[in-house]
């Protein structure tokens, strides 16, 4: 065919070779806001390095390769011996190694650790989200292990190490280790108190043999796992190593890998325990209380991970519309498309600002901030993760048919989007956890109200939303059936408060008008036309400012 019949024009260049961190104004400003001055230069430097890597063509190719080549279960070796290993594409190991080396499993033991790690997680997840699962669980296991000083002394240095060592060997012989988690079982799901896995005590203090199964065991190639099982004293938390100190394999039969909607690069497994050695973590019968801090930390990562997916989707949409022409001009200058992009940008910035505020509360660590987290984390997890899927779907549509094609990367983002809403407790669990905090922990509500109250008087729509929220909180009639409504309202009020205090006026004004003042339709792209939408879109454009 003659070349003249296929001249390529009006195609958008790939969004590559850019700094994912420096071009994200909302994230960049949040890091500056929540990082102490003496640390700021160093933190910016490390996040800049990570951002440039995440935006590089090489790392983007690794992400595509890891998703195009999902993990494979090798249950037996060539001789018929059971090995229960999971084989990953080399790109997975490159991504995971870079992330571990960048400190994405190390927040608890360094100054400003949670803010710098959350920002790094938000940046690096935009390159590929699947390998974030073992990063998240390894990071989140630290507070649970600290209930046992002996275990913490042995494992914490490995979990926070910047060294990634693949392969199954005794953890004590490695320079760094990863930790997974197994809580749910097929008969109970979220209701972990219905677990049937048995833990039989051995003669040595704290040692048990486990028999049972786990329906969802994340990252089964990890060096160890925190699991729940029924001990004589009730549901208890255990640390289960894949390889025992003498080098023998702990019984850990991987029955199959889940065939998932998204998260294709990551392995999720069904596993069986049969006389599997484990060490108790915490007291017998206190398993949920022991592991709950790990759950809270992974829930925050769900918020951060969703914010990352939203940011990448918005960046791709704005980038496309900056270069694509239609109907006599570039799309970004068309009033209706600008409305859509501005609406998406508002949602993304609100998610980022909220995620980083929660990370900063962990770094603060005071009683008031911890009380605030008790109610703000489930509310944020409920709302931000739920907004991710419709946002990514709308951003995909901004690319038209090109967005529906795998090469654009948008279908991978869309498949990934629902995960964080399901993982670590789906929507109802989070909404009910908000109620539980309201009913059992008065300090949590006080801390939450103090936080949103810091912006009182700055915007009449925010003030009205706070009053409506207080009215709803005072009404206990049918409170469980209204739990989702209440969690949504609390999350929106909190986002509004943060944006009014810290975002540019055009962003705060648009958010309060649409999300709190009700001046919008049910879909994206229905903002009031009188707002400064061009400034909102320009702020979110993935270019250095």
Beta strands, then each sheet from edge to edge (+ up, - down):
strand 1: 72-76
strand 2: 82-87
strand 3: 179-182
strand 4: 198-201
strand 5: 207-218
strand 6: 224-231
strand 7: 234-241
strand 8: 253-257
strand 9: 268-281
strand 10: 325-326
strand 11: 329-330
sheet 1: 1+ 2-
sheet 2: 4+ 5- 3+ 6+ 7- 9+ 8-
sheet 3: 10+ 11-
end
